[in-house]
């Protein structure tokens, strides 16, 4: 399964320019919004938390 990532700014816009990049598991994605579960830890986001973000915020890791 490919790994996906988001910038913390997708959940918390006040974190600055981009925040930290964190790995996520995509639980659902309807093309507009995606529900993701945090798979690692960022500065502000913690492993296991579930958030709804814009689908465009989710990208494959390199």
C-alpha positions as CSV (number, residue, x, y, z in Angstrom):
1,X,0.0,0.0,0.0
2,X,1.5,3.4,-1.0
3,X,2.2,5.8,1.9
4,X,0.4,9.1,1.8
5,X,1.4,12.4,3.6
6,X,-0.1,15.7,4.5
7,X,1.3,18.9,5.8
8,X,0.2,19.7,9.3
9,X,-1.1,23.0,7.9
10,X,-3.9,21.1,6.2
11,X,-5.4,20.4,9.7
12,X,-4.1,23.4,11.6
13,X,-3.6,26.4,9.2
14,X,-2.2,28.5,12.0
15,X,0.9,26.3,12.2
16,X,2.8,28.5,9.8
17,X,3.8,28.1,6.2
18,X,3.7,24.4,5.9
19,X,4.2,22.8,9.3
20,X,5.7,19.4,9.5
21,X,4.9,16.6,6.9
22,X,3.3,13.6,8.5
23,X,2.4,10.1,7.1
24,X,-1.3,9.3,7.0
25,X,-3.6,6.4,6.1
26,X,-6.4,7.5,3.9
27,X,-9.7,6.1,5.4
28,X,-12.0,7.7,2.8
29,X,-11.8,10.2,0.0
30,X,-14.8,11.5,-2.0
31,X,-12.7,13.7,-4.3
32,X,-13.4,16.8,-2.2
33,X,-12.6,15.8,1.4
34,X,-10.6,13.0,2.8
35,X,-10.6,11.4,6.2
36,X,-7.1,10.5,7.3
37,X,-5.5,8.8,10.3
38,X,-2.2,10.1,11.4
39,X,0.4,7.3,11.1
40,X,3.4,9.2,12.7
41,X,3.9,12.2,14.9
42,X,4.3,15.8,13.8
43,X,4.9,18.9,15.8
44,X,1.1,19.3,16.4
45,X,-0.5,16.1,15.2
46,X,-0.3,12.8,17.0
47,X,-0.4,9.2,15.8
48,X,-3.8,7.6,15.7
49,X,-5.8,10.9,15.4
50,X,-8.4,11.1,12.6
51,X,-8.9,14.3,10.7
52,X,-10.9,15.5,7.7
53,X,-8.8,17.5,5.2
54,X,-9.2,18.7,1.6
55,X,-8.5,15.9,-0.9
56,X,-5.9,18.1,-2.5
57,X,-3.9,18.2,0.7
58,X,-3.2,14.4,0.5
59,X,-0.3,13.3,-1.6
60,X,1.9,10.2,-2.1
61,X,5.2,10.2,-0.3
62,X,8.3,10.1,-2.4
